[in-house]
Amino acid sequence: MEELRDARGMTEAEAIARYRSRNYPKPALTADIVVFARAGQGLKVLLIRRKGHPFIGKLALPGGFANENEAVELTAARELEEETGVAGLELKLVDIFSKPNRDPRGWVVSAAFVSVVDADKLTVQAGDDAAEADWYDVALEADGLKLAFNGEKIDLSELAFDHEEVLTKALNAI
């Protein structure tokens, strides 16, 4: 059987040999993980407080950068465990977030994952890039996302990156 050739007359092997990845800018790949816990009639979300820049001291979803040759699903599980001590959850893809400037460090694309658990089944402990890790009350009301901690409302400007958008999308997905 004759090998297929493209419009330039090249076989697949020839085309791949001439391909230069440096001609195409590459984004960094990250995973963001949204863990919801049912608590009575309400819902809680697991958030961390960032230990480092950017957004030092701000609340964020657990997450981080993929290692080279690491599937983003494995990145999500690894980052969740490193930052919160939580492991073994079933994580489902919510969406891909790729707006320019979503991360001040450069072009960063994130795959967001969600899991829903029982509140009393998990113990969380901050680690790695997280100064704190805790459960926050969360609700999606007609006028938007609402967060609270121990009954005190949290201003959404306390969320790092585009995590308000990620969290809202995850809430709509469950």
C-alpha positions, -999 to +999 in steps of 0.1 A: +000+000+000+013+034-010+020+059+018-003+089+020+013+122+011+002+157+021-002+187-002+035+193-001+042+157-012+055+145+022+048+113+040+039+115+077+074+105+088+089+133+066+064+159+079+071+150+115+109+151+109+105+187+096+082+199+124+097+224+147+078+228+180+098+260+189+077+277+161+046+273+183+044+290+217+034+267+245+013+274+276+021+260+310-005+234+321-020+233+355-048+216+374-073+232+398-093+210+421-127+218+435-137+195+464-172+200+477-184+184+509-221+180+519-226+193+554-262+190+566-283+210+542-254+230+530-223+227+509-187+234+517-156+238+495-120+230+503-098+261+499-062+269+506-045+301+516-015+307+493+019+306+510+038+322+481+035+346+451+015+353+432-015+361+453+003+354+486-022+352+514-053+349+491-077+320+491-074+296+462-085+262+450-058+235+455-038+230+424-006+235+405+016+229+375+019+196+357+052+179+356+068+171+322+051+140+308+025+139+335-012+135+326-032+164+340-055+139+358-024+128+378-014+164+383-048+171+399-045+141+423-009+149+432-015+186+438-046+179+459-026+156+481+005+178+484-015+209+493-043+194+515-034+159+525-065+146+507-059+115+484-079+089+466-109+110+454-126+104+421-120+136+402-141+146+372-132+172+346-153+203+348-138+225+321-106+240+307-097+276+316-075+294+292-083+331+292-052+353+286-037+368+317-056+344+341-022+340+358+003+369+361+032+345+356+023+340+319+003+318+296-013+292+318-041+268+309-058+249+336-079+218+337-104+221+365-116+189+383-144+184+408-153+159+435-181+157+460-175+140+494-191+137+528-178+164+551-170+140+580-150+116+558-119+138+552-092+154+573-074+182+556-039+195+564-021+223+547+012+214+529+035+224+501+023+258+487-006+261+511-003+281+543-037+269+554-064+244+541-100+245+554-136+241+545-156+272+535-194+274+532-203+280+496-236+287+478-246+299+443-274+323+447-293+344+422-269+373+426-238+351+424-213+331+444-213+334+482-185+322+505-183+322+543-161+309+570-174+302+605-205+323+596-184+353+584-189+363+548-158+362+526-153+389+500-148+372+466-118+395+460-100+372+484-100+345+457-068+342+437-066+339+399-099+332+381-110+308+409-144+326+413-152+316+377-138+280+382-157+275+414-190+289+399-186+265+369-180+236+392-210+244+414-231+244+382-217+210+372-226+191+403 
